[in-house]
Amino acid sequence: MKRISAFLLVATASVVAPACDPGVDGPGDNNTDPDDPTNPADEWNKKLDARKPDYNAALRIASLRLIGELPTMTQINLVANAADDAGKKAAYEGLVDSFLADPRFSRQMMVYFRDLFRMGGTVNTVDLETAPAFAASLAVANDSYMKLLTATTGTCPTFSAATNTFTAANCANNVTTHAGVLTNPGMNAHFTSNFAFRRVDWVQRTFNCQKFPADLSETPETYGGKLYTGKFPWLSVAGKTNGGRVDFHDVQSVVCMGCHNVMNHIAPLFANFNETGQMTAAIAVKTPLGANDLARATDFLPAGEPFAYRLGQATPDLPSLGTAMAADPEVARCAVKRFVNWAQGKEEITTALTLVPDTVIQTQTEAFVASGFKIKDLIRGVFTSDDFVKF
Ligand code: HEC
């Protein structure tokens, strides 16, 4: 069944016209644009309005996603034989609730978070299951999504596939104060790289739904004839002229600073994890300069420059990074977009060409924030939304 989904239509419309096109939506739009997804007379919106609920089609998808199996004949008939739309809706929503309470939902959440985190199983004797298990256990307990960034204890539970249950456990990787999955040994081992940049990239993609560059300036500056779009001052990052050995100020091919202005302010926070994800007393990540050449603090940032999530948001340690991220509305919106995409079988968001506009997920996001970021409530909201049950 081909779903006409609000965000797909909006996304298609906005991909066709570049962001600077006056016909595209945005602040100050006068709504006379025929392709305007916020205009009720718009052709796309007429198509959206013409969608009808199909609770049996929705049930099939919800059952596959939430418990990993097709609905039973009894469940199908419960919805199909309800007298009217209101009855079908009630029957459908009751079944969604039963799926969310089913032990098999735990297994589905493990699959979801292994995919999202791009890790699982055991690789080179490092357990890559604990971060997905922590996330899945939060979902099953209808706990706060933001604990993925802020929880200080119990961040390395185990999952039993035989019983679909979690066993609480702390991570054992010498971290003084944990910060959800940011301090997870599996994550830090799996995404180890020169300068710890791959860990930073993972955090950005996973929780902000975007690749670097992040946090662009509205007033780009010019260096060596090229545009620098970052917000951090040029010399707040290390380069050949201010103490670094890799030239992050280089503009020959690309403007390194476009991405590295933010990345270099975060990466030192992850630099003391070694390649098995153990926290160590000194920087444990290497550079491309020599086979065993460890990075130095002054390769990232000039001496005295504070570590920071974004310009003006100093984060001296990983718990404060987690707290800053948990307070970032983009992180909340990203969580909602990912669950909506998953429900509707869309491609992973940082690799997909179609973006999910903030307006399309606004109601879900407001409910998510108001609930204290409860994961199961969000999932219920997504699977019972008009956009999901209408075709
Ligand atoms: C579009 C964003 C972007 C730009 C521009 C960029 N980088 Fe990076 N850089 C990254 C990301 C993301 C990673 C981590 C990649 C990974 O390991 O998965 C990275 C990794 C690195 C690494 C560690 C990996 C390695 O190859 O040793 C170095 C060093 C580096 N970048 C230097 C530079 C320099 C110098 C420039 C400019 C010539 C530059 N980068 C331009 C995003 C960028």
Residues whose N, C-alpha, C, O or C-beta is under 5 A from the ligand:
A	BS01	HEC	S193 N194 F195 F197 R198 D201 F212 P213 D247 F248 D250 V254 V255 C256 G258 C259 P288
